[in-house]
Amino acid sequence: MVRKGSNSPELLVELDRERPRALRAQIEESIRESVRSGRLLAGSRLPSSRALATDLGVTRGVVVGAYEQLTAEGYLESRTGAGTVIADVAVEPTSREPSSRPRRVSFD
């Protein structure tokens, strides 16, 4: 099933409830791949966890967990009162290795 986050037309998350992989992991994978491919750009705002959970038909905790994991990996930044946005990371060619992580870019 493919669903869009209502506040972000470029966010496309595909969930397959028949896969053995957890829904949270599928959300993480989808957002991570969108950042790596450059489809989601630095500063792009993600839908609220409530809105995305509603759109995907999952509990808010599943989305919150995915957002927290991606924040810990450096893909997202959470700003109090401003929501969750794509972090400023260098996009490298897509790697199939799940352990690859983005690099932070500094223009100092």
C-alpha positions as CSV (number, residue, x, y, z in Angstrom):
1,M,0.0,0.0,0.0
2,V,1.3,3.4,-0.9
3,R,0.3,6.5,1.1
4,K,1.4,10.1,1.1
5,G,1.9,12.3,4.2
6,S,-0.8,15.0,3.9
7,N,1.5,17.9,4.7
8,S,4.3,16.8,2.4
9,P,3.5,15.9,-1.2
10,E,7.1,14.6,-1.8
11,L,6.9,12.2,1.1
12,L,5.9,8.8,-0.2
13,V,5.9,5.9,2.2
14,E,5.1,2.4,1.1
15,L,4.0,-0.1,3.7
16,D,3.5,-3.7,3.1
17,R,1.8,-5.4,6.0
18,E,2.6,-8.8,4.6
19,R,6.4,-8.3,4.9
20,P,8.0,-9.7,7.9
21,R,9.8,-6.4,8.4
22,A,8.2,-4.2,11.1
23,L,6.2,-1.2,9.9
24,R,8.5,1.2,11.8
25,A,11.5,-0.2,10.0
26,Q,9.6,0.2,6.6
27,I,8.9,3.9,7.4
28,E,12.6,4.4,8.4
29,E,13.8,2.7,5.2
30,S,11.4,4.7,3.0
31,I,12.4,8.1,4.5
32,R,16.1,7.2,4.6
33,E,16.1,6.2,0.9
34,S,14.2,9.4,0.0
35,V,16.9,11.5,1.7
36,R,19.8,9.5,0.1
37,S,18.3,9.8,-3.4
38,G,17.8,13.5,-3.0
39,R,14.1,13.4,-3.3
40,L,13.7,14.9,0.1
41,L,16.0,17.9,0.5
42,A,17.6,19.5,3.5
43,G,15.1,21.7,5.4
44,S,12.1,19.9,4.0
45,R,9.4,19.6,6.6
46,L,8.0,16.2,7.4
47,P,4.3,15.8,8.3
48,S,3.6,15.7,12.0
49,S,3.8,12.2,13.6
50,R,0.0,12.3,14.1
51,A,-0.7,13.2,10.5
52,L,1.6,10.6,9.1
53,A,0.3,7.9,11.4
54,T,-3.3,8.7,10.4
55,D,-2.3,8.6,6.7
56,L,-0.5,5.3,7.0
57,G,-3.1,3.7,9.4
58,V,-0.5,3.0,12.1
59,T,-0.2,4.2,15.7
60,R,1.6,7.4,16.4
61,G,4.2,5.5,18.4
62,V,5.3,3.7,15.3
63,V,6.0,7.0,13.5
64,V,7.5,8.7,16.5
65,G,9.9,5.7,16.9
66,A,10.9,6.0,13.2
67,Y,11.5,9.7,13.5
68,E,13.6,9.3,16.6
69,Q,15.7,6.6,15.0
70,L,16.3,8.7,11.9
71,T,17.1,11.7,14.1
72,A,19.7,9.6,16.0
73,E,21.2,8.6,12.6
74,G,21.5,12.2,11.5
75,Y,18.9,12.1,8.8
76,L,16.3,14.3,10.6
77,E,16.3,17.2,13.0
78,S,13.5,17.8,15.4
79,R,12.9,21.4,16.3
80,T,10.6,22.3,19.2
81,G,7.6,24.2,17.8
82,A,8.9,23.9,14.2
83,G,8.4,20.2,13.6
84,T,10.7,17.6,12.1
85,V,12.8,18.5,9.0
86,I,15.4,16.8,6.8
87,A,18.8,17.4,8.2
88,D,21.6,19.1,6.2
89,V,23.5,16.0,5.1
90,A,25.6,15.3,2.0
91,V,23.7,13.0,-0.3
92,E,26.0,10.2,-1.5
93,P,25.1,7.6,-4.2
94,T,22.6,5.2,-2.9
95,S,24.2,2.3,-1.0
96,R,22.4,-0.9,-0.2
97,E,24.3,-1.3,3.0
98,P,21.9,-0.6,5.9
99,S,24.8,0.7,8.1
100,S,25.8,3.5,5.7
101,R,25.1,6.9,7.3
102,P,25.0,10.5,6.0
103,R,27.8,12.9,6.5
104,R,27.1,16.4,7.8
105,V,28.2,19.2,5.5
106,S,29.9,22.3,6.9
107,F,30.5,25.3,4.8
108,D,32.7,27.1,7.3
